Amino acid sequence: MDVPLTLQTFPDAYSDRVLEIADQDRSGQISMVEWTNAGGDKRSFLLADQNKDGVVTRSELIRISSSARFMDFTRSYADQNRYRELTVRELHTAGGVRVLRFDF
């Protein structure tokens, strides 16, 4: 059974997924070029790069994805079975473009 993500487990799962999709050089951080090459947009990158150093780190991804609002946004496109829950499997099958583009 695929256990639903919670507000405690979602940020880690989300950050791992984004790094898997976008961190092409496996440096542990994502540049603007990597982000946009993976389907993200500049606006989302700038929101994620909270310290404005030109890269997005795992801790920044965890910080931005730690709100119920962000989890609800992600659930709205990734909840494939429409059970109003989001699982790791659904997050991993969700398109990378939507994982890297958020609008809130």
N, C-alpha and C positions, 0 to 999 in steps of 0.2 A: 504494500500500500504506500502511496506517495503522500507523505505527511504535509499538511498545509504549512506554509511559512507564517511566522508570527512577526510582530514588531521587533522581537528580540533576534530572530534568525534571518529575517529578510535582508538587512544591510550587508551582512557577510556574503550571503548568496548572490546578491546583486553585484557587489564589488568584484567577486570572483568571476562572475559571468562577463562583466564589462572588460576586465583585464584579459580574459580569455579571447574575447572578440577583437579588442582594439590594440592591445600591447604587442605589436608585431615583432619588436626586437627583444621582447621578454626582459625589459629593463626594470619592470616593477612600477613604471609610470607611463603615462600616455601623453604624447605631444599633441598639439593641435592637428598636425598632419595625420598622425595615426587615427585620431578621433574622427576626422572628416573622411579619411579613406575607409573607415569602417561603417560609414553611413550617418555619423552624427553631424550636427550643424554647429556653427560657430557660437550661436547664442547659448546652446546647452553646454558647450565646452567652457565658456566664460562663467557660467553659473557654477559648474562643477569645480573649476580652478579657484577655490576660495581664497587662497593666499596670493593669487595673481603672479605666480612664478613661471607660468608658461607650460606647466605640466600638471596632470591630474594624477594623484596618488591614490592608493587603496584607502588611506585614512580619509581623504576628501570624499571619495565615493561613499564610504560608510557614513560620514557626517551628513551628506546631502540626502541619502536614502533612509535616514533614521526617523522620518516623520510618517504619520499615518496618511497624510495627504499624498506623499510620494508613493507609498505602497498602494494606495487606492488608484492612483494614476496608472501604475504599472499593471495592476490587476485588471484594469479596464481593457487593456489590449491583450494580455497574456492568459487570461482565464479561459482556456479553450473549451472546457466542459461546462462553463457557465454555472458552476456551483457556488460562485461568489467567494471562492477561496483561491489562493495562488500557491502552487506547489513548485518545488525545485525543478521537476520535470517540465512543467509548463513554462517556467522562466527560461529554461535551456532550449526549449523549442520555439520560443518567441523570437521573432526576427531581430537581428542585431540593430537595425536602423531604429526601431522603436525603443530599444533599451538605451540607445545613445541620444535620443531626442526626447526631451521632456519640456513641457510647457505649463508651468505653474508659477 
